[in-house]
C-alpha cells in the first residue's frame, strides 16, 4: 500500500529541478528542494514519536515551511490540523483538547501561552514568519530522504475545525481521497498546466489556500508566487509575472480601489478565481469593466472542498456559483420533506461525491444528523438550481456568517457577549460589507450595554479579530416570532445598510 495522497501529489515531481515556489525575496525553490524540506520534516516528526494516525496541529505564519509541514505530516502517516493565527489561546485550547495532537507547532511569540496546553515540552515546536524556530532547527539536522508511510485512500489526511451553531467547534475529517479527488478535478476544470504561475496570497490554514491553491498547482506541476498575505503593492508588483490568481472578494475590491490595477497590468493573466465568501454582482461587473476579465466564482465548504464552479469555457454568471464539478452531485430539496425541488425553487443544498468528508472528529451523532440516508451531505445553505443546473446560493441556514472568507457562527459570539456586564441579551448577524462580503453586527439589549469600542476591548482576548463585531447597536428588545425565537431576518433587514458608508 502506498501513501495515497503523497504518491499522487508530490512524488511524481520529487526529483524535478523545475521551479515550484517563488518566495517573497524573489528566490526560487525547485520541486526537488521543496521535497527535501518535506522529507526533513517527516523525519523530524517520526523521530519525535509520531505514529500513523497522529495529529499535527499548527498555528504558524505562512511560509514555505508551513506547506512543508502539511505534507511532511501526511507523508509521515499523520493528519494535519491547521489553525487560524487569529485564534486566542483559549480557542486553541479547545482544539488541542478535542484532537489530542501529538505535536503543536506555534509561533515563538505564542509559545508561553500555548505550551501549557500540551502534555510535554517536547510536543511543542515553533516556526516563525522568517521560517526559523525549533521545528526548523530539528528538521534541518534530519536526513532529506524519507520513505512515505503507507496510507490508504480512506485514511485521514487532515482535520479542519469549523465552528458550530452551539458554540462547539467541529473537526471536519478529510481523507487522502477527499483532497486528491478535488485537486485532480479542479486542475482539469480550471485548465491548470505546468506553464501556470499562480499568485498565492491566501492564508494556508483553511481549504482555499492550502488544499485548493497549493494542491492544484502541485498536480499541474506549475509554480506559485508564494506571498505571506495580501498586500496591495506586492500584488500589483507580482501580477505581471503571474498567469492566474485565486482570492477572496476582499482581494478584488481592494485591487479595484487602486488606479494602477488596469487592463494592461493583467492582460496576460488567463484566470481569476474567487471564493470563500459571496462575490457581489457589482464587483463582478466592475472587475470586467476595468480588466476585461470575468472572475470565475465557485462554491465549496470545509467539509467538502469545492462542489461547483462556473465554467472555464462558457458563461460565468455573476451571482451564481456554477454547475456541479465532475463527479459531484448537487440537489436542492425541501428542508421539511427532503423532496427534490424543481428548478428555480429555493431549498436546502445537498452534495454527494468523493470530495465529501466522512464525518466530524469524535462526533458520530452530529455526523449522522448531517447526512441523508442516501449519502448526501446537508450543507445548511439555501439555494436554487437553474434549468441548466447553475447553482445560486441565496442564504444560509444556521445563520452562518462568512466575513472575509472566514466562517463566523453567531452563537459562539453571542455566548461571549451575553456574559458581558450590562448586556441582557445579544443577537449577532451578518450584513453586506463591500470588502468582507459580510460584516459581523451585534445587537444588544440591557440596562447599560457596553459601547462598540468597549465591546471590542472586552472580547479581544476571547474572540479572534475576524469574529469581533464591526458594528454594535443597542435596542430595548429583540424582535421575536410567536414561538419566542429571535427574528434575525428582521434585524438583517433593519441593519442591511449599516456598512454602506464604511
LOGUPA-596769 format. One record per residue (C-alpha): residue in one letter; x, y, z. Coordinates in Angstrom, 3 decimals. Layout:
(A, (X, Y, Z));
...
***
This chain:
(X, (0.000, 0.000, 0.000));
(X, (1.316, 3.445, -0.933));
(X, (0.811, 6.802, 0.705));
(X, (-2.253, 7.647, -1.362));
(X, (-2.033, 11.445, -1.397));
(X, (1.726, 11.938, -1.400));
(X, (2.317, 9.373, -4.149));
(X, (-0.080, 11.272, -6.406));
(X, (0.539, 14.853, -5.335));
(X, (4.264, 15.231, -4.715));
(X, (6.123, 12.015, -5.567));
(X, (5.901, 12.475, -9.365));
(X, (7.943, 15.676, -9.077));
(X, (10.201, 14.975, -6.078));
(X, (13.340, 14.884, -8.224));
(X, (12.337, 17.652, -10.605));
(X, (14.569, 20.704, -10.948));
(X, (11.575, 22.666, -12.210));
(X, (10.765, 25.799, -10.150));
(X, (7.900, 25.387, -7.691));
(X, (7.900, 28.351, -5.281));
(X, (8.865, 31.957, -5.905));
(X, (9.418, 33.309, -2.407));
(X, (8.917, 36.865, -1.073));
(X, (12.629, 37.678, -1.526));
(X, (12.329, 36.529, -5.173));
(X, (14.421, 33.424, -4.566));
(X, (13.212, 30.303, -6.332));
(X, (12.732, 26.845, -4.812));
(X, (12.583, 23.808, -7.058));
(X, (10.295, 20.831, -6.560));
(X, (13.347, 18.771, -5.545));
(X, (14.412, 21.314, -2.929));
(X, (10.871, 21.548, -1.584));
(X, (10.526, 17.750, -1.432));
(X, (13.781, 17.581, 0.540));
(X, (12.280, 20.006, 3.049));
(X, (9.150, 17.865, 3.292));
(X, (11.271, 14.782, 3.948));
(X, (13.258, 16.513, 6.674));
(X, (10.026, 17.471, 8.439));
(X, (8.694, 13.927, 8.125));
(X, (11.909, 12.524, 9.618));
(X, (11.747, 15.080, 12.414));
(X, (8.155, 14.182, 13.321));
(X, (8.787, 10.433, 13.287));
(X, (11.920, 10.893, 15.404));
(X, (9.747, 12.809, 17.860));
(X, (7.324, 9.922, 18.227));
(X, (4.697, 10.444, 15.509));
(X, (2.927, 7.235, 14.544));
(X, (0.353, 6.729, 11.773));
(X, (-2.923, 8.418, 12.610));
(X, (-1.408, 11.011, 14.967));
(X, (-2.449, 14.622, 14.539));
(X, (-0.085, 17.550, 13.975));
(X, (-1.641, 20.904, 14.899));
(X, (-0.143, 24.131, 13.597));
(X, (-0.845, 27.775, 14.358));
(X, (2.005, 29.381, 12.463));
(X, (2.716, 32.196, 9.995));
(X, (2.611, 31.417, 6.290));
(X, (5.998, 30.391, 4.895));
(X, (7.127, 27.629, 2.551));
(X, (7.956, 25.617, 5.661));
(X, (4.274, 25.702, 6.654));
(X, (3.475, 23.983, 3.360));
(X, (6.295, 21.502, 4.014));
(X, (4.866, 20.833, 7.480));
(X, (1.474, 19.938, 5.996));
(X, (2.949, 17.490, 3.513));
(X, (5.591, 16.204, 5.934));
(X, (2.897, 15.321, 8.467));
(X, (0.865, 13.490, 5.799));
(X, (3.929, 11.725, 4.389));
(X, (4.799, 10.515, 7.901));
(X, (1.321, 8.997, 8.201));
(X, (-0.222, 11.757, 10.284));
(X, (-3.138, 14.148, 9.876));
(X, (-2.531, 17.877, 9.561));
(X, (-4.595, 20.268, 11.687));
(X, (-4.086, 23.898, 10.574));
(X, (-5.336, 26.645, 12.889));
(X, (-6.115, 30.275, 12.139));
(X, (-3.408, 32.521, 13.528));
(X, (-6.080, 34.831, 14.943));
(X, (-7.399, 32.218, 17.376));
(X, (-6.799, 33.019, 21.029));
(X, (-5.084, 30.616, 23.413));
(X, (-8.491, 29.713, 24.821));
(X, (-9.786, 28.786, 21.390));
(X, (-6.661, 26.764, 20.582));
(X, (-7.086, 25.012, 23.919));
(X, (-10.383, 23.525, 22.789));
(X, (-8.883, 22.205, 19.546));
(X, (-5.957, 20.652, 21.396));
(X, (-8.228, 19.041, 23.966));
(X, (-10.531, 17.672, 21.284));
(X, (-7.994, 16.498, 18.698));
(X, (-5.200, 15.444, 21.099));
(X, (-2.389, 16.198, 18.634));
(X, (1.000, 14.569, 19.055));
(X, (2.610, 17.901, 18.144));
(X, (1.561, 21.525, 18.339));
(X, (3.636, 23.888, 16.196));
(X, (3.233, 27.582, 17.013));
(X, (4.777, 30.986, 16.520));
(X, (7.543, 31.573, 19.100));
(X, (5.663, 34.684, 20.254));
(X, (2.754, 32.465, 21.342));
(X, (4.854, 29.776, 22.988));
(X, (4.323, 30.937, 26.571));
(X, (0.540, 30.948, 26.123));
(X, (0.229, 27.713, 24.133));
(X, (2.894, 25.411, 25.605));
(X, (0.827, 24.699, 28.766));
(X, (-1.909, 23.252, 26.542));
(X, (0.272, 20.283, 25.597));
(X, (1.280, 17.388, 27.883));
(X, (5.037, 17.809, 27.473));
(X, (7.603, 20.310, 26.269));
(X, (8.860, 18.007, 23.508));
(X, (5.410, 18.019, 21.901));
(X, (5.585, 21.780, 21.218));
(X, (7.650, 23.135, 18.318));
(X, (7.957, 26.655, 16.934));
(X, (8.012, 28.220, 13.491));
(X, (8.214, 31.960, 12.886));
(X, (7.429, 34.249, 9.947));
(X, (11.015, 34.003, 8.688));
(X, (10.916, 30.202, 8.696));
(X, (13.030, 29.853, 11.830));
(X, (12.218, 28.065, 15.066));
(X, (12.709, 24.766, 16.841));
(X, (10.906, 22.839, 14.087));
(X, (13.361, 24.154, 11.513));
(X, (16.329, 23.518, 13.804));
(X, (15.246, 19.915, 14.352));
(X, (14.310, 19.264, 10.717));
(X, (17.498, 20.714, 9.278));
(X, (19.644, 18.092, 11.018));
(X, (17.432, 15.256, 9.755));
(X, (18.010, 13.384, 6.534));
(X, (16.428, 14.582, 3.291));
(X, (15.299, 11.093, 2.256));
(X, (12.126, 9.530, 3.635));
(X, (10.038, 6.558, 2.588));
(X, (6.411, 7.633, 2.785));
(X, (4.368, 5.822, 5.424));
(X, (1.668, 3.716, 3.724));
(X, (-1.790, 5.251, 3.913));
(X, (-4.945, 4.334, 2.020));
(X, (-7.488, 6.495, 0.189));
(X, (-9.846, 6.492, 3.171));
(X, (-7.199, 7.299, 5.789));
(X, (-7.265, 10.678, 7.482));
(X, (-5.070, 13.391, 5.939));
(X, (-6.343, 16.496, 7.731));
(X, (-8.780, 17.854, 10.272));
(X, (-10.168, 21.351, 9.775));
(X, (-12.253, 22.868, 12.534));
(X, (-15.434, 24.709, 11.666));
(X, (-17.438, 26.329, 14.441));
(X, (-20.875, 25.040, 15.378));
(X, (-24.069, 26.952, 15.989));
(X, (-23.965, 25.795, 19.612));
(X, (-20.543, 27.361, 20.010));
(X, (-18.804, 23.993, 19.983));
(X, (-16.376, 23.615, 17.093));
(X, (-16.494, 20.540, 14.892));
(X, (-13.438, 18.877, 13.373));
(X, (-14.144, 18.028, 9.734));
(X, (-12.147, 14.896, 8.890));
(X, (-10.689, 14.964, 5.372));
(X, (-9.290, 11.817, 3.810));
(X, (-6.472, 11.332, 1.345));
(X, (-9.002, 10.792, -1.443));
(X, (-11.109, 13.813, -0.425));
(X, (-8.081, 16.019, -1.046));
(X, (-6.736, 14.213, -4.100));
(X, (-10.021, 13.832, -5.987));
(X, (-10.884, 17.520, -5.542));
(X, (-7.424, 18.724, -6.600));
(X, (-7.436, 16.480, -9.676));
(X, (-10.895, 17.660, -10.785));
(X, (-10.089, 21.351, -10.256));
(X, (-6.814, 21.091, -12.160));
(X, (-8.684, 19.856, -15.207));
(X, (-11.741, 22.066, -14.822));
(X, (-9.678, 25.252, -14.496));
(X, (-7.094, 24.190, -17.119));
(X, (-4.028, 24.402, -14.918));
(X, (-0.786, 23.185, -16.531));
(X, (2.921, 23.198, -15.758));
(X, (3.133, 26.577, -17.508));
(X, (0.945, 28.261, -14.890));
(X, (2.260, 30.745, -12.355));
(X, (-0.277, 31.245, -9.560));
(X, (-0.196, 34.397, -7.447));
(X, (-0.808, 32.922, -3.978));
(X, (-1.620, 35.457, -1.246));
(X, (-4.225, 33.365, 0.576));
(X, (-3.708, 32.057, 4.104));
(X, (-2.837, 28.360, 4.362));
(X, (-4.882, 27.438, 7.414));
(X, (-8.055, 26.642, 5.503));
(X, (-9.280, 24.839, 2.394));
(X, (-8.927, 27.643, -0.159));
(X, (-5.246, 28.457, 0.269));
(X, (-3.967, 25.076, 1.413));
(X, (-5.940, 22.416, -0.437));
(X, (-7.307, 24.264, -3.461));
(X, (-4.495, 26.588, -4.492));
(X, (-1.458, 24.629, -3.316));
(X, (-2.660, 21.152, -4.206));
(X, (-3.867, 22.185, -7.668));
(X, (-0.518, 23.731, -8.552));
(X, (1.317, 20.604, -7.423));
(X, (-0.969, 18.404, -9.504));
(X, (-0.324, 20.598, -12.536));
(X, (3.400, 20.939, -11.875));
(X, (3.168, 24.719, -12.045));
(X, (4.704, 27.478, -9.963));
(X, (3.415, 29.670, -7.154));
(X, (4.419, 33.204, -6.229));
(X, (4.094, 32.478, -2.520));
(X, (3.342, 35.694, -0.635));
(X, (2.841, 35.810, 3.168));
(X, (-0.529, 37.554, 2.748));
(X, (-2.438, 40.167, 0.783));
(X, (-0.530, 43.424, 0.491));
(X, (-1.731, 45.565, -2.394));
(X, (1.631, 46.876, -3.564));
(X, (3.085, 43.368, -3.541));
(X, (0.107, 42.059, -5.501));
(X, (0.409, 44.754, -8.151));
(X, (4.161, 44.205, -8.380));
(X, (3.732, 40.456, -8.916));
(X, (0.657, 40.349, -11.155));
(X, (2.668, 40.925, -14.365));
(X, (4.574, 37.662, -13.880));
(X, (1.554, 35.549, -12.930));
(X, (-0.866, 33.696, -15.187));
(X, (-3.551, 33.082, -12.570));
(X, (-4.757, 34.254, -9.186));
(X, (-7.080, 32.875, -6.539));
(X, (-8.595, 35.207, -3.975));
(X, (-11.475, 36.140, -1.730));
(X, (-13.785, 39.040, -2.673));
(X, (-11.805, 41.400, -0.432));
(X, (-8.751, 40.933, -2.677));
(X, (-10.677, 42.055, -5.717));
(X, (-12.405, 45.055, -4.135));
(X, (-9.096, 46.335, -2.789));
(X, (-7.350, 45.911, -6.114));
(X, (-10.166, 47.791, -7.822));
(X, (-9.572, 50.676, -5.412));
(X, (-6.089, 51.169, -6.917));
(X, (-5.813, 53.051, -10.246));
(X, (-2.692, 51.011, -11.127));
(X, (-4.889, 47.936, -11.398));
(X, (-5.953, 48.078, -15.024));
(X, (-6.287, 46.084, -18.237));
(X, (-2.604, 46.427, -19.139));
(X, (-1.433, 45.116, -15.768));
(X, (-3.396, 41.859, -16.079));
(X, (-3.532, 41.486, -19.852));
(X, (-1.669, 38.165, -19.902));
(X, (-3.457, 36.574, -16.913));
(X, (-5.782, 33.799, -18.039));
(X, (-7.808, 33.181, -14.859));
(X, (-9.055, 34.943, -11.741));
(X, (-10.888, 32.729, -9.223));
(X, (-12.951, 33.964, -6.267));
(X, (-14.374, 32.038, -3.366));
(X, (-14.732, 31.608, 0.415));
(X, (-17.371, 34.362, 0.533));
(X, (-20.066, 35.693, -1.809));
(X, (-18.790, 37.938, -4.589));
(X, (-21.141, 40.870, -5.036));
(X, (-22.527, 41.162, -8.563));
(X, (-21.388, 44.808, -8.637));
(X, (-17.790, 43.700, -8.001));
(X, (-18.081, 41.136, -10.794));
(X, (-19.275, 43.823, -13.227));
(X, (-16.756, 46.468, -12.115));
(X, (-13.905, 43.957, -12.464));
(X, (-14.887, 43.065, -16.012));
(X, (-15.235, 46.713, -16.992));
(X, (-11.786, 47.528, -15.601));
(X, (-9.829, 44.475, -16.778));
(X, (-11.812, 42.677, -19.450));
(X, (-11.790, 39.531, -17.258));
(X, (-14.830, 37.779, -15.810));
(X, (-13.989, 36.387, -12.372));
(X, (-14.686, 32.672, -12.038));
(X, (-16.699, 32.101, -8.862));
(X, (-17.041, 28.694, -7.266));
(X, (-18.651, 27.170, -4.171));
(X, (-17.104, 24.978, -1.536));
(X, (-17.043, 24.180, 2.156));
(X, (-14.579, 22.980, 4.745));
(X, (-16.382, 19.641, 4.795));
(X, (-16.451, 19.131, 1.050));
(X, (-13.740, 21.069, -0.697));
(X, (-15.097, 22.508, -3.933));
(X, (-18.565, 21.447, -5.094));
(X, (-19.452, 23.678, -8.036));
(X, (-17.713, 26.088, -10.363));
(X, (-18.611, 28.495, -13.087));
(X, (-17.108, 27.122, -16.304));
(X, (-13.673, 27.916, -17.634));
(X, (-15.121, 27.912, -21.132));
(X, (-18.673, 29.159, -21.105));
(X, (-20.988, 31.523, -19.293));
(X, (-19.624, 32.776, -15.961));
(X, (-22.783, 34.176, -14.425));
(X, (-22.488, 36.887, -11.797));
(X, (-24.351, 35.898, -8.652));
(X, (-24.125, 32.165, -9.312));
(X, (-21.508, 29.580, -8.387));
(X, (-21.969, 27.452, -11.486));
(X, (-22.861, 23.803, -12.070));
(X, (-21.555, 20.830, -10.090));
(X, (-17.957, 19.797, -10.717));
(X, (-17.346, 16.464, -12.486));
(X, (-18.085, 13.568, -10.147));
(X, (-20.041, 15.753, -7.708));
(X, (-23.815, 15.606, -7.315));
(X, (-25.833, 18.648, -6.203));
(X, (-29.512, 18.720, -5.373));
(X, (-31.871, 21.255, -3.802));
(X, (-34.533, 19.791, -1.523));
(X, (-37.453, 20.828, 0.619));
(X, (-35.941, 21.222, 4.124));
(X, (-39.011, 19.652, 5.715));
(X, (-39.791, 16.713, 3.424));
(X, (-36.446, 16.102, 1.719));
(X, (-38.171, 16.047, -1.674));
(X, (-36.087, 17.293, -4.579));
(X, (-37.373, 20.666, -5.765));
(X, (-37.874, 21.786, -9.352));
(X, (-35.604, 24.359, -10.982));
(X, (-35.952, 27.856, -9.588));
(X, (-37.356, 26.903, -6.185));
(X, (-35.391, 27.724, -3.019));
(X, (-34.428, 24.830, -0.796));
(X, (-31.611, 23.180, 1.130));
(X, (-28.465, 22.416, -0.866));
(X, (-27.162, 18.858, -0.528));
(X, (-23.993, 17.394, -2.033));
(X, (-22.526, 13.939, -2.627));
(X, (-19.213, 12.886, -4.152));
(X, (-15.629, 11.735, -3.465));
(X, (-14.839, 15.248, -2.204));
(X, (-17.290, 14.987, 0.717));
(X, (-15.786, 14.280, 4.134));
(X, (-16.721, 11.117, 6.072));
(X, (-17.744, 12.993, 9.213));
(X, (-16.807, 15.066, 12.244));
(X, (-13.974, 14.054, 14.557));
(X, (-15.314, 12.172, 17.572));
(X, (-18.875, 13.355, 16.895));
(X, (-20.738, 10.358, 15.423));
(X, (-24.176, 11.650, 16.394));
(X, (-23.552, 15.033, 14.778));
(X, (-22.186, 13.278, 11.696));
(X, (-25.334, 11.167, 11.402));
(X, (-27.506, 14.289, 11.608));
(X, (-25.673, 15.948, 8.712));
(X, (-26.072, 13.139, 6.171));
(X, (-29.161, 11.799, 4.432));
(X, (-29.900, 8.099, 4.219));
(X, (-28.667, 8.027, 0.628));
(X, (-25.349, 9.665, 1.488));
(X, (-25.847, 13.355, 0.674));
(X, (-24.270, 15.919, 2.982));
(X, (-26.717, 18.561, 4.191));
(X, (-24.789, 21.781, 3.666));
(X, (-27.058, 24.139, 5.608));
(X, (-27.002, 26.509, 2.629));
(X, (-30.164, 27.587, 0.869));
(X, (-30.079, 27.805, -2.895));
(X, (-31.739, 27.332, -6.254));
(X, (-30.777, 25.421, -9.380));
(X, (-31.488, 26.885, -12.809));
(X, (-32.877, 24.841, -15.682));
(X, (-29.289, 24.280, -16.857));
(X, (-28.062, 23.393, -13.337));
(X, (-26.290, 26.605, -12.310));
(X, (-26.445, 26.879, -8.519));
(X, (-27.246, 30.162, -6.803));
(X, (-26.741, 30.422, -3.037));
(X, (-29.480, 32.658, -1.631));
(X, (-28.924, 32.301, 2.087));
(X, (-27.664, 30.047, 4.822));
(X, (-29.356, 28.009, 7.418));
(X, (-27.998, 28.122, 10.959));
(X, (-27.205, 31.851, 10.496));
(X, (-23.631, 31.256, 9.373));
(X, (-21.739, 34.466, 8.557));
(X, (-18.846, 34.458, 6.094));
(X, (-16.678, 37.503, 6.696));
(X, (-13.511, 37.983, 4.685));
(X, (-13.588, 34.302, 3.764));
(X, (-13.794, 33.117, 7.378));
(X, (-16.733, 31.243, 8.836));
(X, (-18.291, 33.064, 11.796));
(X, (-21.014, 31.385, 13.825));
(X, (-23.248, 33.835, 15.733));
(X, (-23.915, 31.568, 18.700));
(X, (-20.244, 31.443, 19.648));
(X, (-20.080, 35.251, 19.724));
(X, (-23.447, 35.600, 21.475));
(X, (-22.261, 33.399, 24.344));
(X, (-19.356, 35.797, 24.907));
(X, (-21.460, 38.952, 24.542));
(X, (-24.229, 37.711, 26.855));
(X, (-21.678, 37.342, 29.642));
(X, (-20.531, 40.964, 29.420));
(X, (-21.567, 43.382, 32.188));
(X, (-24.720, 45.318, 31.332));
(X, (-25.820, 43.036, 28.500));
(X, (-29.246, 41.471, 28.817));
(X, (-29.265, 39.586, 25.560));
(X, (-27.444, 39.687, 22.244));
(X, (-28.147, 38.779, 18.637));
(X, (-25.342, 38.537, 16.108));
(X, (-25.998, 38.829, 12.384));
(X, (-24.093, 39.253, 9.150));
(X, (-24.950, 42.082, 6.764));
(X, (-23.470, 43.075, 3.370));
(X, (-19.990, 44.586, 3.536));
(X, (-18.126, 45.755, 0.431));
(X, (-14.716, 44.425, 1.474));
(X, (-15.573, 41.386, 3.581));
(X, (-18.701, 40.076, 1.863));
(X, (-20.441, 40.213, 5.213));
(X, (-19.656, 42.209, 8.329));
(X, (-20.375, 40.990, 11.857));
(X, (-23.020, 43.097, 13.618));
(X, (-24.108, 42.732, 17.264));
(X, (-27.459, 43.945, 18.554));
(X, (-27.589, 44.248, 22.350));
(X, (-30.271, 44.711, 24.983));
(X, (-29.761, 45.529, 28.687));
(X, (-29.777, 48.275, 31.254));
(X, (-26.362, 49.632, 30.352));
(X, (-24.812, 47.617, 27.490));
(X, (-21.209, 48.462, 26.569));
(X, (-20.425, 50.725, 23.643));
(X, (-18.980, 49.491, 20.361));
(X, (-15.463, 50.369, 21.450));
(X, (-15.958, 48.764, 24.872));
(X, (-17.280, 45.554, 23.302));
(X, (-14.183, 45.181, 21.146));
(X, (-11.944, 45.747, 24.142));
(X, (-13.851, 43.297, 26.359));
(X, (-13.877, 40.446, 23.822));
(X, (-10.379, 40.942, 22.408));
(X, (-8.880, 38.084, 24.419));
(X, (-11.815, 35.732, 23.871));
(X, (-12.600, 36.047, 20.183));
(X, (-10.391, 36.143, 17.105));
(X, (-10.470, 39.548, 15.451));
(X, (-12.496, 38.372, 12.451));
(X, (-15.253, 37.258, 14.855));
(X, (-15.410, 40.547, 16.737));
(X, (-18.398, 42.786, 15.908));
(X, (-17.619, 45.578, 13.461));
(X, (-20.817, 47.384, 14.463));
(X, (-22.754, 47.339, 17.757));
(X, (-26.311, 48.577, 18.180));
(X, (-28.482, 48.938, 21.292));
(X, (-32.220, 48.171, 21.337));
(X, (-34.871, 47.887, 24.035));
(X, (-35.922, 44.402, 22.912));
(X, (-35.061, 41.941, 20.167));
(X, (-37.806, 41.149, 17.614));
(X, (-39.381, 37.714, 18.161));
(X, (-41.890, 35.488, 16.423));
(X, (-44.894, 33.831, 18.049));
(X, (-42.698, 30.988, 19.286));
(X, (-40.349, 33.404, 21.035));
(X, (-37.487, 32.910, 18.570));
(X, (-35.407, 35.964, 17.715));
(X, (-36.213, 37.083, 14.172));
(X, (-32.762, 37.619, 12.769));
(X, (-34.212, 38.184, 9.318));
(X, (-35.860, 41.341, 10.700));
(X, (-32.563, 42.500, 12.167));
(X, (-30.723, 41.806, 8.917));
(X, (-33.230, 43.948, 7.043));
(X, (-33.054, 46.722, 9.649));
(X, (-29.255, 46.963, 9.595));
(X, (-28.661, 45.876, 5.983));
(X, (-27.083, 49.206, 5.027));
(X, (-25.107, 49.975, 8.162));
(X, (-21.789, 49.480, 6.334));
(X, (-22.721, 51.472, 3.251));
(X, (-20.544, 54.419, 4.300));
(X, (-17.808, 52.337, 5.899));
***
